[in-house]
Amino acid sequence: MSQIHPSAIIEEGAQIGADCVIGPFCIVGPKVVLGDRVELKSHVVVTGDTTVGEDTVIFSFAVIGEIPQDKKFGGEETRVVIGARNRIREHVTVNAGTAGGGGTTRIGNDCLLMAGCHVAHDCQLGDRVIMVNHAGAAGHCVVEDDVIIGGISGLHQWVRVGRGAIIGALTMVPNDVIPYGLVQAPRGELDGLNLIGLKRRGVARSDITQLRAAFQMLAQGEGTFQDRARRMGEEFDSDYVREIAEFILGDTDRSFLTPGK
């Protein structure tokens, strides 16, 4: 049985999973689906067509599923999908998608969104993403698995951040970030690789060695950035290096943060 505080408002039509805990003064809209063992602390608003996965905890004053902050939004039916075991801290806002952006804002599993973070319309966050206090992702951003976004940092709309990248605090990210990249400085600069993150995940020393050599090729090799990426993918025998090459050569609406810029 779920525990629902008497002051909470659960609108007719909402689906509440087993063993949920809904604290005082929470509002759960009529199209919301809460998975098993979801906990809403006090004063949480979950609205719109929103699904929250099992064992997720949402802290006080978070607002999940509200309409997008987009002047083109015309009231169309769009949604938010949040996976399992997430921690969404105080004052976080997650907006629903737009028809022009695919219609769904999505957050994966095991993410931590610290206090004051914002996930805008049509963003796609992978698994184990950490957004530190007051970080923001503008509309249509794609953040792959195992990314860390430092405090008071912002992603420009349509930016992609590759798997395992880390973005330092107080950083504006105007362009795509390669997988395993290290970005810092007020106007984001690709300053190397997230070597600490790679080591913590147990990546083999041989792969790290090849990644470092491949990064030097990207930074100092001949030809365009795409030419260097293509050659890098052909010359190195590492799945991690090939992942970076494929990311650079894939479809994007932005240019890239490149070494030294």
Contacts in CASP RR format, 6 or more apart in sequence:
PFRMAT RR
TARGET T0000
AUTHOR 0000-0000-0000
METHOD contacts of the structure
MODEL  1
MSQIHPSAIIEEGAQIGADCVIGPFCIVGPKVVLGDRVELKSHVVVTGDT
TVGEDTVIFSFAVIGEIPQDKKFGGEETRVVIGARNRIREHVTVNAGTAG
GGGTTRIGNDCLLMAGCHVAHDCQLGDRVIMVNHAGAAGHCVVEDDVIIG
GISGLHQWVRVGRGAIIGALTMVPNDVIPYGLVQAPRGELDGLNLIGLKR
RGVARSDITQLRAAFQMLAQGEGTFQDRARRMGEEFDSDYVREIAEFILG
DTDRSFLTPGK
1 18 0 8 1.000
1 19 0 8 1.000
2 16 0 8 1.000
2 17 0 8 1.000
2 18 0 8 1.000
2 19 0 8 1.000
2 20 0 8 1.000
2 21 0 8 1.000
2 22 0 8 1.000
3 20 0 8 1.000
3 21 0 8 1.000
3 22 0 8 1.000
3 23 0 8 1.000
4 10 0 8 1.000
4 16 0 8 1.000
4 20 0 8 1.000
4 22 0 8 1.000
4 23 0 8 1.000
5 22 0 8 1.000
5 23 0 8 1.000
5 24 0 8 1.000
5 25 0 8 1.000
5 26 0 8 1.000
5 42 0 8 1.000
7 23 0 8 1.000
7 24 0 8 1.000
7 25 0 8 1.000
8 22 0 8 1.000
8 23 0 8 1.000
8 24 0 8 1.000
8 25 0 8 1.000
8 26 0 8 1.000
8 27 0 8 1.000
8 28 0 8 1.000
8 40 0 8 1.000
9 26 0 8 1.000
9 27 0 8 1.000
9 28 0 8 1.000
10 16 0 8 1.000
10 22 0 8 1.000
10 28 0 8 1.000
10 29 0 8 1.000
11 27 0 8 1.000
11 28 0 8 1.000
11 29 0 8 1.000
11 30 0 8 1.000
12 30 0 8 1.000
13 29 0 8 1.000
13 30 0 8 1.000
13 31 0 8 1.000
14 28 0 8 1.000
14 29 0 8 1.000
14 30 0 8 1.000
14 31 0 8 1.000
14 32 0 8 1.000
14 33 0 8 1.000
14 34 0 8 1.000
15 32 0 8 1.000
15 33 0 8 1.000
15 34 0 8 1.000
16 22 0 8 1.000
16 28 0 8 1.000
16 34 0 8 1.000
16 35 0 8 1.000
17 34 0 8 1.000
17 35 0 8 1.000
17 36 0 8 1.000
17 37 0 8 1.000
17 38 0 8 1.000
18 36 0 8 1.000
18 37 0 8 1.000
19 36 0 8 1.000
19 37 0 8 1.000
20 34 0 8 1.000
20 35 0 8 1.000
20 36 0 8 1.000
20 37 0 8 1.000
20 38 0 8 1.000
20 39 0 8 1.000
20 40 0 8 1.000
21 38 0 8 1.000
21 39 0 8 1.000
21 40 0 8 1.000
22 28 0 8 1.000
22 39 0 8 1.000
22 40 0 8 1.000
23 40 0 8 1.000
23 41 0 8 1.000
23 42 0 8 1.000
23 44 0 8 1.000
24 42 0 8 1.000
24 43 0 8 1.000
25 42 0 8 1.000
25 43 0 8 1.000
26 40 0 8 1.000
26 41 0 8 1.000
26 42 0 8 1.000
26 43 0 8 1.000
26 44 0 8 1.000
26 45 0 8 1.000
26 46 0 8 1.000
27 44 0 8 1.000
27 45 0 8 1.000
27 46 0 8 1.000
27 47 0 8 1.000
28 34 0 8 1.000
28 40 0 8 1.000
28 46 0 8 1.000
28 47 0 8 1.000
29 46 0 8 1.000
29 47 0 8 1.000
29 48 0 8 1.000
31 48 0 8 1.000
31 49 0 8 1.000
31 50 0 8 1.000
32 46 0 8 1.000
32 47 0 8 1.000
32 48 0 8 1.000
32 49 0 8 1.000
32 50 0 8 1.000
32 51 0 8 1.000
32 52 0 8 1.000
33 50 0 8 1.000
33 51 0 8 1.000
33 52 0 8 1.000
34 40 0 8 1.000
34 46 0 8 1.000
34 52 0 8 1.000
34 53 0 8 1.000
35 51 0 8 1.000
35 52 0 8 1.000
35 53 0 8 1.000
35 54 0 8 1.000
35 56 0 8 1.000
36 54 0 8 1.000
36 55 0 8 1.000
37 54 0 8 1.000
37 55 0 8 1.000
38 52 0 8 1.000
38 53 0 8 1.000
38 54 0 8 1.000
38 55 0 8 1.000
38 56 0 8 1.000
38 57 0 8 1.000
38 58 0 8 1.000
39 56 0 8 1.000
39 57 0 8 1.000
39 58 0 8 1.000
40 46 0 8 1.000
40 58 0 8 1.000
41 57 0 8 1.000
41 58 0 8 1.000
41 59 0 8 1.000
41 60 0 8 1.000
42 60 0 8 1.000
43 60 0 8 1.000
43 61 0 8 1.000
44 58 0 8 1.000
44 59 0 8 1.000
44 60 0 8 1.000
44 61 0 8 1.000
44 62 0 8 1.000
44 63 0 8 1.000
44 64 0 8 1.000
45 62 0 8 1.000
45 63 0 8 1.000
45 64 0 8 1.000
45 66 0 8 1.000
46 52 0 8 1.000
46 58 0 8 1.000
46 64 0 8 1.000
46 65 0 8 1.000
47 63 0 8 1.000
47 64 0 8 1.000
47 65 0 8 1.000
47 66 0 8 1.000
48 65 0 8 1.000
48 66 0 8 1.000
48 79 0 8 1.000
48 80 0 8 1.000
48 96 0 8 1.000
49 77 0 8 1.000
49 78 0 8 1.000
49 79 0 8 1.000
49 80 0 8 1.000
49 96 0 8 1.000
50 64 0 8 1.000
50 65 0 8 1.000
50 79 0 8 1.000
50 80 0 8 1.000
50 81 0 8 1.000
50 82 0 8 1.000
50 96 0 8 1.000
51 79 0 8 1.000
51 80 0 8 1.000
51 81 0 8 1.000
51 82 0 8 1.000
51 83 0 8 1.000
52 58 0 8 1.000
52 64 0 8 1.000
52 82 0 8 1.000
52 83 0 8 1.000
53 82 0 8 1.000
53 83 0 8 1.000
53 84 0 8 1.000
53 86 0 8 1.000
54 84 0 8 1.000
54 85 0 8 1.000
55 84 0 8 1.000
55 85 0 8 1.000
56 82 0 8 1.000
56 83 0 8 1.000
56 84 0 8 1.000
56 85 0 8 1.000
56 86 0 8 1.000
56 87 0 8 1.000
56 88 0 8 1.000
57 86 0 8 1.000
57 87 0 8 1.000
57 88 0 8 1.000
58 64 0 8 1.000
58 88 0 8 1.000
58 92 0 8 1.000
59 87 0 8 1.000
59 88 0 8 1.000
59 89 0 8 1.000
59 90 0 8 1.000
59 92 0 8 1.000
59 115 0 8 1.000
60 90 0 8 1.000
61 90 0 8 1.000
61 91 0 8 1.000
62 88 0 8 1.000
62 89 0 8 1.000
62 90 0 8 1.000
62 91 0 8 1.000
62 92 0 8 1.000
62 93 0 8 1.000
62 94 0 8 1.000
63 92 0 8 1.000
63 93 0 8 1.000
63 94 0 8 1.000
64 80 0 8 1.000
64 82 0 8 1.000
64 88 0 8 1.000
64 92 0 8 1.000
64 93 0 8 1.000
64 94 0 8 1.000
65 80 0 8 1.000
65 94 0 8 1.000
65 95 0 8 1.000
65 96 0 8 1.000
65 105 0 8 1.000
66 93 0 8 1.000
66 95 0 8 1.000
66 96 0 8 1.000
67 73 0 8 1.000
67 75 0 8 1.000
67 95 0 8 1.000
67 96 0 8 1.000
68 78 0 8 1.000
68 95 0 8 1.000
68 96 0 8 1.000
68 97 0 8 1.000
68 98 0 8 1.000
68 120 0 8 1.000
68 121 0 8 1.000
68 122 0 8 1.000
68 139 0 8 1.000
69 95 0 8 1.000
69 120 0 8 1.000
69 121 0 8 1.000
70 98 0 8 1.000
70 121 0 8 1.000
70 139 0 8 1.000
72 98 0 8 1.000
72 100 0 8 1.000
73 98 0 8 1.000
73 121 0 8 1.000
76 98 0 8 1.000
76 99 0 8 1.000
76 103 0 8 1.000
78 96 0 8 1.000
78 97 0 8 1.000
78 98 0 8 1.000
78 99 0 8 1.000
78 102 0 8 1.000
78 103 0 8 1.000
78 104 0 8 1.000
78 105 0 8 1.000
78 121 0 8 1.000
79 96 0 8 1.000
79 97 0 8 1.000
79 103 0 8 1.000
79 104 0 8 1.000
79 105 0 8 1.000
80 94 0 8 1.000
80 95 0 8 1.000
80 96 0 8 1.000
80 97 0 8 1.000
80 104 0 8 1.000
80 105 0 8 1.000
80 106 0 8 1.000
80 107 0 8 1.000
81 104 0 8 1.000
81 105 0 8 1.000
81 106 0 8 1.000
81 107 0 8 1.000
82 88 0 8 1.000
82 94 0 8 1.000
82 106 0 8 1.000
82 107 0 8 1.000
82 108 0 8 1.000
83 107 0 8 1.000
83 108 0 8 1.000
83 109 0 8 1.000
84 109 0 8 1.000
84 110 0 8 1.000
85 109 0 8 1.000
85 110 0 8 1.000
86 107 0 8 1.000
86 108 0 8 1.000
86 109 0 8 1.000
86 110 0 8 1.000
86 111 0 8 1.000
86 112 0 8 1.000
86 113 0 8 1.000
87 111 0 8 1.000
87 112 0 8 1.000
87 113 0 8 1.000
88 94 0 8 1.000
88 113 0 8 1.000
89 112 0 8 1.000
89 113 0 8 1.000
89 114 0 8 1.000
89 115 0 8 1.000
89 116 0 8 1.000
89 117 0 8 1.000
90 115 0 8 1.000
90 116 0 8 1.000
91 115 0 8 1.000
91 116 0 8 1.000
92 113 0 8 1.000
92 114 0 8 1.000
92 115 0 8 1.000
92 116 0 8 1.000
92 117 0 8 1.000
92 118 0 8 1.000
92 119 0 8 1.000
93 116 0 8 1.000
93 117 0 8 1.000
93 118 0 8 1.000
93 119 0 8 1.000
94 105 0 8 1.000
94 107 0 8 1.000
94 113 0 8 1.000
94 118 0 8 1.000
94 119 0 8 1.000
95 105 0 8 1.000
95 118 0 8 1.000
95 119 0 8 1.000
95 120 0 8 1.000
95 121 0 8 1.000
96 103 0 8 1.000
96 105 0 8 1.000
96 121 0 8 1.000
97 103 0 8 1.000
97 104 0 8 1.000
97 105 0 8 1.000
97 121 0 8 1.000
97 122 0 8 1.000
98 121 0 8 1.000
98 122 0 8 1.000
100 122 0 8 1.000
101 121 0 8 1.000
101 122 0 8 1.000
101 140 0 8 1.000
102 122 0 8 1.000
103 122 0 8 1.000
104 122 0 8 1.000
105 119 0 8 1.000
105 120 0 8 1.000
105 121 0 8 1.000
105 122 0 8 1.000
105 123 0 8 1.000
105 124 0 8 1.000
106 123 0 8 1.000
106 124 0 8 1.000
106 125 0 8 1.000
106 126 0 8 1.000
107 113 0 8 1.000
107 119 0 8 1.000
107 125 0 8 1.000
107 126 0 8 1.000
107 129 0 8 1.000
108 125 0 8 1.000
108 126 0 8 1.000
108 127 0 8 1.000
108 129 0 8 1.000
109 126 0 8 1.000
109 127 0 8 1.000
109 128 0 8 1.000
110 127 0 8 1.000
110 128 0 8 1.000
111 125 0 8 1.000
111 126 0 8 1.000
111 127 0 8 1.000
111 128 0 8 1.000
111 129 0 8 1.000
111 130 0 8 1.000
111 131 0 8 1.000
112 129 0 8 1.000
112 130 0 8 1.000
112 131 0 8 1.000
113 119 0 8 1.000
113 131 0 8 1.000
114 130 0 8 1.000
114 131 0 8 1.000
114 132 0 8 1.000
114 133 0 8 1.000
114 135 0 8 1.000
114 151 0 8 1.000
115 133 0 8 1.000
115 134 0 8 1.000
116 133 0 8 1.000
116 134 0 8 1.000
117 131 0 8 1.000
117 132 0 8 1.000
117 133 0 8 1.000
117 134 0 8 1.000
117 135 0 8 1.000
117 136 0 8 1.000
118 135 0 8 1.000
118 136 0 8 1.000
118 137 0 8 1.000
119 125 0 8 1.000
119 131 0 8 1.000
119 136 0 8 1.000
119 137 0 8 1.000
120 136 0 8 1.000
120 137 0 8 1.000
120 138 0 8 1.000
120 139 0 8 1.000
120 140 0 8 1.000
120 141 0 8 1.000
120 157 0 8 1.000
121 139 0 8 1.000
121 140 0 8 1.000
122 139 0 8 1.000
122 140 0 8 1.000
123 137 0 8 1.000
123 139 0 8 1.000
123 140 0 8 1.000
123 141 0 8 1.000
123 142 0 8 1.000
123 143 0 8 1.000
124 141 0 8 1.000
124 142 0 8 1.000
124 143 0 8 1.000
125 137 0 8 1.000
125 143 0 8 1.000
126 143 0 8 1.000
126 144 0 8 1.000
126 145 0 8 1.000
126 147 0 8 1.000
127 145 0 8 1.000
127 146 0 8 1.000
128 145 0 8 1.000
128 146 0 8 1.000
129 143 0 8 1.000
129 145 0 8 1.000
129 146 0 8 1.000
129 147 0 8 1.000
129 148 0 8 1.000
129 149 0 8 1.000
130 147 0 8 1.000
130 148 0 8 1.000
130 149 0 8 1.000
131 137 0 8 1.000
131 149 0 8 1.000
131 150 0 8 1.000
131 151 0 8 1.000
132 148 0 8 1.000
132 149 0 8 1.000
132 150 0 8 1.000
132 151 0 8 1.000
132 153 0 8 1.000
132 169 0 8 1.000
133 151 0 8 1.000
133 152 0 8 1.000
134 151 0 8 1.000
134 152 0 8 1.000
135 149 0 8 1.000
135 150 0 8 1.000
135 151 0 8 1.000
135 152 0 8 1.000
135 153 0 8 1.000
135 154 0 8 1.000
136 149 0 8 1.000
136 153 0 8 1.000
136 154 0 8 1.000
136 155 0 8 1.000
137 143 0 8 1.000
137 149 0 8 1.000
137 154 0 8 1.000
137 155 0 8 1.000
138 154 0 8 1.000
138 155 0 8 1.000
138 156 0 8 1.000
138 157 0 8 1.000
138 158 0 8 1.000
138 159 0 8 1.000
139 157 0 8 1.000
139 158 0 8 1.000
140 157 0 8 1.000
140 158 0 8 1.000
140 253 0 8 1.000
141 155 0 8 1.000
141 156 0 8 1.000
141 157 0 8 1.000
141 158 0 8 1.000
141 159 0 8 1.000
141 160 0 8 1.000
141 161 0 8 1.000
142 159 0 8 1.000
142 160 0 8 1.000
142 161 0 8 1.000
143 149 0 8 1.000
143 155 0 8 1.000
143 160 0 8 1.000
143 161 0 8 1.000
143 162 0 8 1.000
144 160 0 8 1.000
144 161 0 8 1.000
144 162 0 8 1.000
144 163 0 8 1.000
144 164 0 8 1.000
144 165 0 8 1.000
144 179 0 8 1.000
145 163 0 8 1.000
145 164 0 8 1.000
146 163 0 8 1.000
146 164 0 8 1.000
146 201 0 8 1.000
147 161 0 8 1.000
147 162 0 8 1.000
147 163 0 8 1.000
147 164 0 8 1.000
147 165 0 8 1.000
147 166 0 8 1.000
147 167 0 8 1.000
148 164 0 8 1.000
148 165 0 8 1.000
148 166 0 8 1.000
148 167 0 8 1.000
149 155 0 8 1.000
149 161 0 8 1.000
149 167 0 8 1.000
149 168 0 8 1.000
150 166 0 8 1.000
150 167 0 8 1.000
150 168 0 8 1.000
150 169 0 8 1.000
150 171 0 8 1.000
151 168 0 8 1.000
151 169 0 8 1.000
151 170 0 8 1.000
152 169 0 8 1.000
152 170 0 8 1.000
153 167 0 8 1.000
153 168 0 8 1.000
153 169 0 8 1.000
153 170 0 8 1.000
153 171 0 8 1.000
153 172 0 8 1.000
153 173 0 8 1.000
154 171 0 8 1.000
154 172 0 8 1.000
154 173 0 8 1.000
155 161 0 8 1.000
155 173 0 8 1.000
156 172 0 8 1.000
156 173 0 8 1.000
156 174 0 8 1.000
156 175 0 8 1.000
156 254 0 8 1.000
158 252 0 8 1.000
158 253 0 8 1.000
158 254 0 8 1.000
159 173 0 8 1.000
159 174 0 8 1.000
159 175 0 8 1.000
159 176 0 8 1.000
159 177 0 8 1.000
159 254 0 8 1.000
160 176 0 8 1.000
160 177 0 8 1.000
160 247 0 8 1.000
160 252 0 8 1.000
160 254 0 8 1.000
161 167 0 8 1.000
161 173 0 8 1.000
161 176 0 8 1.000
161 177 0 8 1.000
162 176 0 8 1.000
162 177 0 8 1.000
162 178 0 8 1.000
162 179 0 8 1.000
162 180 0 8 1.000
162 181 0 8 1.000
162 247 0 8 1.000
163 179 0 8 1.000
163 180 0 8 1.000
163 243 0 8 1.000
164 179 0 8 1.000
164 180 0 8 1.000
164 181 0 8 1.000
164 194 0 8 1.000
164 197 0 8 1.000
165 177 0 8 1.000
165 178 0 8 1.000
165 179 0 8 1.000
165 180 0 8 1.000
165 181 0 8 1.000
165 182 0 8 1.000
165 183 0 8 1.000
165 194 0 8 1.000
166 181 0 8 1.000
166 182 0 8 1.000
166 183 0 8 1.000
166 194 0 8 1.000
166 197 0 8 1.000
167 173 0 8 1.000
167 177 0 8 1.000
167 183 0 8 1.000
167 184 0 8 1.000
167 188 0 8 1.000
168 183 0 8 1.000
168 184 0 8 1.000
170 186 0 8 1.000
171 183 0 8 1.000
171 184 0 8 1.000
171 185 0 8 1.000
171 186 0 8 1.000
171 187 0 8 1.000
171 188 0 8 1.000
172 186 0 8 1.000
172 187 0 8 1.000
172 188 0 8 1.000
173 183 0 8 1.000
173 188 0 8 1.000
173 257 0 8 1.000
174 187 0 8 1.000
174 188 0 8 1.000
174 254 0 8 1.000
174 257 0 8 1.000
175 254 0 8 1.000
175 255 0 8 1.000
175 256 0 8 1.000
175 257 0 8 1.000
176 247 0 8 1.000
176 252 0 8 1.000
176 254 0 8 1.000
176 255 0 8 1.000
176 256 0 8 1.000
176 257 0 8 1.000
177 183 0 8 1.000
177 190 0 8 1.000
177 256 0 8 1.000
177 257 0 8 1.000
178 190 0 8 1.000
178 218 0 8 1.000
178 244 0 8 1.000
178 247 0 8 1.000
178 248 0 8 1.000
178 256 0 8 1.000
178 257 0 8 1.000
179 240 0 8 1.000
179 243 0 8 1.000
179 244 0 8 1.000
179 247 0 8 1.000
180 193 0 8 1.000
180 194 0 8 1.000
180 198 0 8 1.000
180 211 0 8 1.000
180 240 0 8 1.000
180 244 0 8 1.000
181 190 0 8 1.000
181 192 0 8 1.000
181 193 0 8 1.000
181 194 0 8 1.000
182 190 0 8 1.000
182 191 0 8 1.000
182 192 0 8 1.000
182 193 0 8 1.000
182 194 0 8 1.000
182 195 0 8 1.000
183 189 0 8 1.000
183 190 0 8 1.000
183 191 0 8 1.000
183 257 0 8 1.000
184 191 0 8 1.000
185 191 0 8 1.000
188 257 0 8 1.000
189 257 0 8 1.000
189 260 0 8 1.000
189 261 0 8 1.000
190 256 0 8 1.000
190 257 0 8 1.000
190 258 0 8 1.000
190 259 0 8 1.000
190 260 0 8 1.000
190 261 0 8 1.000
191 259 0 8 1.000
191 260 0 8 1.000
192 215 0 8 1.000
192 259 0 8 1.000
193 211 0 8 1.000
193 212 0 8 1.000
193 215 0 8 1.000
195 208 0 8 1.000
195 212 0 8 1.000
198 207 0 8 1.000
198 208 0 8 1.000
198 211 0 8 1.000
199 208 0 8 1.000
203 240 0 8 1.000
206 238 0 8 1.000
207 238 0 8 1.000
207 239 0 8 1.000
207 240 0 8 1.000
207 241 0 8 1.000
210 236 0 8 1.000
210 237 0 8 1.000
210 238 0 8 1.000
210 240 0 8 1.000
210 241 0 8 1.000
211 238 0 8 1.000
211 240 0 8 1.000
211 241 0 8 1.000
211 244 0 8 1.000
213 236 0 8 1.000
214 232 0 8 1.000
214 233 0 8 1.000
214 236 0 8 1.000
214 238 0 8 1.000
214 241 0 8 1.000
214 244 0 8 1.000
215 259 0 8 1.000
217 228 0 8 1.000
217 231 0 8 1.000
217 232 0 8 1.000
217 235 0 8 1.000
218 225 0 8 1.000
218 228 0 8 1.000
218 229 0 8 1.000
218 232 0 8 1.000
218 258 0 8 1.000
218 259 0 8 1.000
219 258 0 8 1.000
219 259 0 8 1.000
219 260 0 8 1.000
220 259 0 8 1.000
221 228 0 8 1.000
222 228 0 8 1.000
225 248 0 8 1.000
225 256 0 8 1.000
225 258 0 8 1.000
226 248 0 8 1.000
226 249 0 8 1.000
229 244 0 8 1.000
229 245 0 8 1.000
229 248 0 8 1.000
229 249 0 8 1.000
230 245 0 8 1.000
230 249 0 8 1.000
232 241 0 8 1.000
232 244 0 8 1.000
232 245 0 8 1.000
233 241 0 8 1.000
233 242 0 8 1.000
233 245 0 8 1.000
236 242 0 8 1.000
248 256 0 8 1.000
END
